[in-house]
Amino acid sequence: MINYRTHSVEELATDEMFRRWVIDPTPELHCFWSQWIRENPDRLQTVNLAKELVTSVQGMYSDQLTSEMMRQEISEIVRLAAERRDTNTWRIYLPAIWRVAAAFVLISGLSLAYYNARHLPKNVETAQKMPAIPAPLMQVSSNNDREVMTVLLSDNTVVTLSKGSSITYPAVFNGSERRVSLRGEAFFDVSRNEQQPFVVYTGETVTRVLGTSFRIKAFDQDKTELIAVKTGKVSVFAKKEYEKASTKPDAKIPGVILTPNQQVVYIRKESRLERGAVSQRAMLVESIADRAQLFDDKPVTDVLVSLEKLYGIAIRYDKELLSKCRINAQFDDENLKQRMNAICQAIGASYDIVDGQLVITARGCN
């Protein structure tokens, strides 16, 4: 058995078993690494940094990435980060793990510059449209072949990503805003936080909310971008106007405010926002996929397994503790949060989102 305790960030990121757990986890891999982290909590920082590195490189190449390419890219990124880190005289006063973290603060910029230098001249136009978000540790989730894909964010926001779309987001939201970047189409079910607005950047627009549900459709090849609101209140701005006003204190940003069943279309050629009623009701549905479920006196563990398969997510819980819990439930149009709330209420439990997984805390059933 490999002694992963001695592995550096780079060694973990290039380990085949570790990479498969990050990119395409199986129940066995999830069980192994979850148990390993519980037994080695002091190595969590190294694990998280290695995960960030794997997902960043994976996002660059999507399905074209081979194991050898992954090793080469990670080695080059670490080398570049080390060179930058070595120019800072203060590094010698920091503990080793802080030096690694400091280097990784540079990785998003370094990896992007390295990737641009080697690959982007062939597609400069696309690169210019890609919204930039100033965050040190970013994750990229891309839906290349599934009908829809569920992405769980650290603030309990659930994103339903359409095929051919990708979202860039921080592992943990810090600062005054929760910023993400979207290419393509997604339905957002945003957890409310009045102190930390949720902001979605696309190619031409910025959408700002406190906590609501809405859909954004903004594919690069389309002539328009569309934002449709299901619940709550949403503010939408032209990206150029938003960024220009953000540099001026107390500046009023021109935009539109949407309420339920309203939409706005940004006409790219005219640089204009056009508000109206939602024209297609399908825009207000979390997923076009059929997600009806019926459970008749079923063990809650079976229900959770069914949810994992339906949404393509991981749910962590104590199987022995919940072994005696049974529920009756029927779900049709309910979203993932509503289903989880109903299940947890039935068994006296609660849940949270940790590292892109649902984690259930429960007392068990008699």
C-alpha positions, 0 to 999 in steps of 0.5 A: 500500500502506498504511503500517501502521508509522505506525498507532496502536492505534486505527487498527489496530483500525479497519482493515478488513484488520486486523480481518478478520485477527483475526476471520475470517482467510484464508490470505492475510491470515495470510500478510500479517500474519505477514510484516509482524510479522516485518519489524516486530518493534518494532510487536508490542506495538501489534499485540497491543493492537489485537487485544485491542481488536478481540476485546473489542468483537467479543465484546460483539456477536457477529454483530450487529456492523457495521463502523461500530459497531466503529469507534464502540465502539473510538473510545469505549473509547479516549476513555474510557481516555484520560480515565482515563489523563489523570487520572494525573500519572505518565503524562507520565514514561512512553514513549508505548507504555507510556502506551497499555499503561497505558490498556489495563489499564483497558479491560476495566473501562471497556469493561464499564462502558460496555457495561453502561450502554448494553446490559445493563439489558435482561438484568440476570439474565444479567449477574449470572451472568457470572463476573468474572475480574480480568485486564487483557487478556482475549480472548473466543472464542464458538462461535455456529454451528459444531458444535465450535470449537477454542481454543488457549491460551497455556499449550498448553491446548486447549479444544474449545468446543461450539455456543452457548458462549463462553470468556474467557481472558487472552492470556498467563497471569500470576500464581499461577493460570491463570484462564478463564471459561466459559459453556456447554460445553467439553472441556478438555485442560489442560497440566500446570503444578504451579506454576500451577493451571488454574481454570475459573469458571462461573456456579455452580462453580469447577473447579481442576486442575494438568493433566488432561482433563475436560468442563464443561457449564454453560449458563445456562438449565440447572438443573444444572452438570456436570463429568466427568473423563477423565484426572487429578484435578479439584477442584470447588467451589461458586463462592460457597464458593470465593470466600468461602474465598479471602479467608481465609488457610489456609481449607479450601474445601469441595468434591469431588475427582474422578478418571477416569470420575467426575463431579459435578453441581451442583444449582443449586436446592439449592446442592449438589454430587453426585458419582458415576460418569460416566453418559454416555460421550460426556461424555469425548470431546473432540468429537462430530464424526467426526475420523478421518484416514488418511494413506498416505505423504503429504507432511507439509505436506498432513497439516498443511493437513488438520489446519487444516481439521479443527480450524479452526486455523492452523498455522505452519511452513516449507513449504520446510523440510518439503517432503521430509517424508512420513508414514504415520498413522491417527487415530481418537479421538486428540485434537489434541495426540496427533496433533501429537505423533505427527506431530512425532515422525515428522519430528523436530520440535516444536511450541508454541502462540503467539498462538492458533496452532500453531507447528512448529519442525523441521530438515527431512527428507532 
